[in-house]
Amino acid sequence: LYINGYTFERVNEFKYLGTDVNDLNILKAEIDNRIKMANKFFFGSRTAKI
């Protein structure tokens, strides 16, 4: 894509303001990624109580 002297490369996906955006505008990958990050935080922040 060429606009006002600038050339823009076409990509299949990119991150915009922390959100994954893809060329099909499918949110499943974004939702899966957020669930994975939440699980890492939740289970990583738990302390073992014996």
MIBA-501612 format. One record per atom (N, C-alpha, C): residue number from 1; residue in one letter; atom name; z, y, x. Coordinates in steps of 0.02 Angstrom, whole numbers, plus 32768, in hexadecimal, padded with zeros to 4 digits. Layout:
! residues N
seq: NUM; type: a; atom: CA; up: Z; north: Y; east: X
...
! end
This chain:
! residues 50
seq: 1; type: l; atom: N; up: 8000; north: 7FC5; east: 802B
seq: 1; type: l; atom: CA; up: 8000; north: 8000; east: 8000
seq: 1; type: l; atom: C; up: 8000; north: 803E; east: 802D
seq: 2; type: y; atom: N; up: 7FD5; north: 806D; east: 801F
seq: 2; type: y; atom: CA; up: 7FCD; north: 80A8; east: 8047
seq: 2; type: y; atom: C; up: 7FD7; north: 80E5; east: 801B
seq: 3; type: i; atom: N; up: 800B; north: 810E; east: 8029
seq: 3; type: i; atom: CA; up: 8019; north: 814A; east: 8000
seq: 3; type: i; atom: C; up: 8027; north: 8185; east: 802F
seq: 4; type: n; atom: N; up: 8003; north: 81BB; east: 8025
seq: 4; type: n; atom: CA; up: 800C; north: 81F9; east: 804B
seq: 4; type: n; atom: C; up: 8012; north: 81EE; east: 8097
seq: 5; type: g; atom: N; up: 7FE8; north: 81C4; east: 80B2
seq: 5; type: g; atom: CA; up: 7FE8; north: 81B8; east: 80F9
seq: 5; type: g; atom: C; up: 801B; north: 8184; east: 8111
seq: 6; type: y; atom: N; up: 8040; north: 8167; east: 80E4
seq: 6; type: y; atom: CA; up: 8071; north: 8133; east: 80F5
seq: 6; type: y; atom: C; up: 8059; north: 80EF; east: 80DD
seq: 7; type: t; atom: N; up: 8062; north: 80BE; east: 8107
seq: 7; type: t; atom: CA; up: 8050; north: 8079; east: 80F6
seq: 7; type: t; atom: C; up: 8090; north: 8052; east: 80E6
seq: 8; type: f; atom: N; up: 8091; north: 8031; east: 80AD
seq: 8; type: f; atom: CA; up: 80CA; north: 8009; east: 8098
seq: 8; type: f; atom: C; up: 80B7; north: 7FBF; east: 8097
seq: 9; type: e; atom: N; up: 80E1; north: 7F97; east: 80B5
seq: 9; type: e; atom: CA; up: 80D6; north: 7F4F; east: 80B9
seq: 9; type: e; atom: C; up: 80EF; north: 7F2E; east: 8079
seq: 10; type: r; atom: N; up: 80CB; north: 7EFD; east: 8061
seq: 10; type: r; atom: CA; up: 80E0; north: 7ED7; east: 8026
seq: 10; type: r; atom: C; up: 810F; north: 7EA0; east: 803D
seq: 11; type: v; atom: N; up: 8148; north: 7E9A; east: 801B
seq: 11; type: v; atom: CA; up: 8179; north: 7E65; east: 802B
seq: 11; type: v; atom: C; up: 818A; north: 7E40; east: 7FEA
seq: 12; type: n; atom: N; up: 81A1; north: 7E02; east: 7FF1
seq: 12; type: n; atom: CA; up: 81B3; north: 7DDB; east: 7FB6
seq: 12; type: n; atom: C; up: 81F8; north: 7DEC; east: 7F9C
seq: 13; type: e; atom: N; up: 8225; north: 7E00; east: 7FC8
seq: 13; type: e; atom: CA; up: 8268; north: 7E13; east: 7FB2
seq: 13; type: e; atom: C; up: 8286; north: 7E44; east: 7FE4
seq: 14; type: f; atom: N; up: 82B7; north: 7E6C; east: 7FCB
seq: 14; type: f; atom: CA; up: 82D9; north: 7E9C; east: 7FF6
seq: 14; type: f; atom: C; up: 831C; north: 7EAC; east: 7FD6
seq: 15; type: k; atom: N; up: 8349; north: 7ECB; east: 7FFC
seq: 15; type: k; atom: CA; up: 838A; north: 7EDE; east: 7FE3
seq: 15; type: k; atom: C; up: 838A; north: 7F29; east: 7FD6
seq: 16; type: y; atom: N; up: 839E; north: 7F3D; east: 7F99
seq: 16; type: y; atom: CA; up: 839F; north: 7F83; east: 7F85
seq: 16; type: y; atom: C; up: 83E4; north: 7F92; east: 7F69
seq: 17; type: l; atom: N; up: 8409; north: 7FBF; east: 7F89
seq: 17; type: l; atom: CA; up: 844D; north: 7FD1; east: 7F75
seq: 17; type: l; atom: C; up: 8479; north: 7F93; east: 7F6C
seq: 18; type: g; atom: N; up: 8471; north: 7F63; east: 7F99
seq: 18; type: g; atom: CA; up: 849B; north: 7F27; east: 7F98
seq: 18; type: g; atom: C; up: 8483; north: 7EF1; east: 7F68
seq: 19; type: t; atom: N; up: 844C; north: 7EFC; east: 7F46
seq: 19; type: t; atom: CA; up: 8433; north: 7ECB; east: 7F16
seq: 19; type: t; atom: C; up: 83F1; north: 7EAF; east: 7F2F
seq: 20; type: d; atom: N; up: 83EA; north: 7E6C; east: 7F2B
seq: 20; type: d; atom: CA; up: 83AC; north: 7E4C; east: 7F3F
seq: 20; type: d; atom: C; up: 8378; north: 7E57; east: 7F08
seq: 21; type: v; atom: N; up: 833E; north: 7E71; east: 7F1B
seq: 21; type: v; atom: CA; up: 8307; north: 7E7D; east: 7EEC
seq: 21; type: v; atom: C; up: 82CC; north: 7E53; east: 7F04
seq: 22; type: n; atom: N; up: 82AB; north: 7E2F; east: 7ED6
seq: 22; type: n; atom: CA; up: 8271; north: 7E08; east: 7EEA
seq: 22; type: n; atom: C; up: 8234; north: 7E1C; east: 7EC2
seq: 23; type: d; atom: N; up: 81FA; north: 7E04; east: 7ED6
seq: 23; type: d; atom: CA; up: 81BC; north: 7E1A; east: 7EB7
seq: 23; type: d; atom: C; up: 81B3; north: 7E02; east: 7E70
seq: 24; type: l; atom: N; up: 81D9; north: 7DCE; east: 7E5C
seq: 24; type: l; atom: CA; up: 81D5; north: 7DB6; east: 7E17
seq: 24; type: l; atom: C; up: 820C; north: 7DD2; east: 7DEB
seq: 25; type: n; atom: N; up: 8238; north: 7DFB; east: 7E09
seq: 25; type: n; atom: CA; up: 8270; north: 7E1A; east: 7DE6
seq: 25; type: n; atom: C; up: 829D; north: 7DE6; east: 7DC5
seq: 26; type: i; atom: N; up: 82A9; north: 7DAF; east: 7DEA
seq: 26; type: i; atom: CA; up: 82D5; north: 7D7A; east: 7DD1
seq: 26; type: i; atom: C; up: 831A; north: 7D84; east: 7DF0
seq: 27; type: l; atom: N; up: 834D; north: 7D84; east: 7DC6
seq: 27; type: l; atom: CA; up: 8391; north: 7D92; east: 7DDD
seq: 27; type: l; atom: C; up: 83B8; north: 7D54; east: 7DF0
seq: 28; type: k; atom: N; up: 839D; north: 7D18; east: 7DE6
seq: 28; type: k; atom: CA; up: 83C3; north: 7CDB; east: 7DF4
seq: 28; type: k; atom: C; up: 83DC; north: 7CD9; east: 7E3C
seq: 29; type: a; atom: N; up: 83B2; north: 7CE9; east: 7E6C
seq: 29; type: a; atom: CA; up: 83C7; north: 7CE8; east: 7EB2
seq: 29; type: a; atom: C; up: 83FF; north: 7D1A; east: 7EBE
seq: 30; type: e; atom: N; up: 83FB; north: 7D55; east: 7EA0
seq: 30; type: e; atom: CA; up: 842F; north: 7D88; east: 7EA8
seq: 30; type: e; atom: C; up: 8471; north: 7D6F; east: 7E8A
seq: 31; type: i; atom: N; up: 846E; north: 7D52; east: 7E4F
seq: 31; type: i; atom: CA; up: 84AB; north: 7D39; east: 7E2E
seq: 31; type: i; atom: C; up: 84C9; north: 7D00; east: 7E57
seq: 32; type: d; atom: N; up: 84A0; north: 7CD2; east: 7E6F
seq: 32; type: d; atom: CA; up: 84B8; north: 7C9B; east: 7E98
seq: 32; type: d; atom: C; up: 84DA; north: 7CB5; east: 7ED8
seq: 33; type: n; atom: N; up: 84BC; north: 7CE7; east: 7EF6
seq: 33; type: n; atom: CA; up: 84D8; north: 7D04; east: 7F33
seq: 33; type: n; atom: C; up: 851B; north: 7D25; east: 7F25
seq: 34; type: r; atom: N; up: 8521; north: 7D49; east: 7EEE
seq: 34; type: r; atom: CA; up: 8561; north: 7D6A; east: 7EDE
seq: 34; type: r; atom: C; up: 8597; north: 7D37; east: 7ECF
seq: 35; type: i; atom: N; up: 8586; north: 7D00; east: 7EAD
seq: 35; type: i; atom: CA; up: 85B7; north: 7CCB; east: 7E9F
seq: 35; type: i; atom: C; up: 85CE; north: 7CAC; east: 7EE1
seq: 36; type: k; atom: N; up: 859F; north: 7C9F; east: 7F0E
seq: 36; type: k; atom: CA; up: 85B0; north: 7C82; east: 7F50
seq: 36; type: k; atom: C; up: 85DF; north: 7CB1; east: 7F76
seq: 37; type: m; atom: N; up: 85D1; north: 7CF2; east: 7F76
seq: 37; type: m; atom: CA; up: 85FB; north: 7D22; east: 7F99
seq: 37; type: m; atom: C; up: 8641; north: 7D25; east: 7F79
seq: 38; type: a; atom: N; up: 8644; north: 7D24; east: 7F37
seq: 38; type: a; atom: CA; up: 8685; north: 7D26; east: 7F15
seq: 38; type: a; atom: C; up: 86AE; north: 7CE8; east: 7F25
seq: 39; type: n; atom: N; up: 868E; north: 7CAE; east: 7F26
seq: 39; type: n; atom: CA; up: 86B1; north: 7C70; east: 7F38
seq: 39; type: n; atom: C; up: 86CB; north: 7C72; east: 7F7F
seq: 40; type: k; atom: N; up: 86A3; north: 7C8C; east: 7FAE
seq: 40; type: k; atom: CA; up: 86BA; north: 7C91; east: 7FF3
seq: 40; type: k; atom: C; up: 86F7; north: 7CBE; east: 7FF7
seq: 41; type: f; atom: N; up: 86F6; north: 7CF5; east: 7FD3
seq: 41; type: f; atom: CA; up: 872F; north: 7D23; east: 7FD5
seq: 41; type: f; atom: C; up: 876C; north: 7D03; east: 7FB6
seq: 42; type: f; atom: N; up: 8764; north: 7CE5; east: 7F7A
seq: 42; type: f; atom: CA; up: 879C; north: 7CC8; east: 7F56
seq: 42; type: f; atom: C; up: 87BC; north: 7C8F; east: 7F7D
seq: 43; type: f; atom: N; up: 8794; north: 7C60; east: 7F93
seq: 43; type: f; atom: CA; up: 87B0; north: 7C26; east: 7FB6
seq: 43; type: f; atom: C; up: 87C4; north: 7C37; east: 7FFE
seq: 44; type: g; atom: N; up: 87A6; north: 7C69; east: 801B
seq: 44; type: g; atom: CA; up: 87B9; north: 7C7E; east: 805E
seq: 44; type: g; atom: C; up: 87F9; north: 7CA7; east: 805F
seq: 45; type: s; atom: N; up: 880B; north: 7CC6; east: 8027
seq: 45; type: s; atom: CA; up: 8846; north: 7CF0; east: 8025
seq: 45; type: s; atom: C; up: 8884; north: 7CCA; east: 800E
seq: 46; type: r; atom: N; up: 887C; north: 7C8D; east: 7FF8
seq: 46; type: r; atom: CA; up: 88B5; north: 7C65; east: 7FE1
seq: 46; type: r; atom: C; up: 88DC; north: 7C4C; east: 801D
seq: 47; type: t; atom: N; up: 891E; north: 7C4C; east: 8015
seq: 47; type: t; atom: CA; up: 8948; north: 7C31; east: 804B
seq: 47; type: t; atom: C; up: 8966; north: 7BF0; east: 8034
seq: 48; type: a; atom: N; up: 8970; north: 7BC3; east: 8062
seq: 48; type: a; atom: CA; up: 898C; north: 7B81; east: 8052
seq: 48; type: a; atom: C; up: 89D7; north: 7B88; east: 8049
seq: 49; type: k; atom: N; up: 89EF; north: 7B6E; east: 8011
seq: 49; type: k; atom: CA; up: 8A37; north: 7B6E; east: 8003
seq: 49; type: k; atom: C; up: 8A4E; north: 7B26; east: 8001
seq: 50; type: i; atom: N; up: 8A78; north: 7B16; east: 8030
seq: 50; type: i; atom: CA; up: 8A90; north: 7AD0; east: 8035
seq: 50; type: i; atom: C; up: 8AD8; north: 7ACC; east: 8021
! end
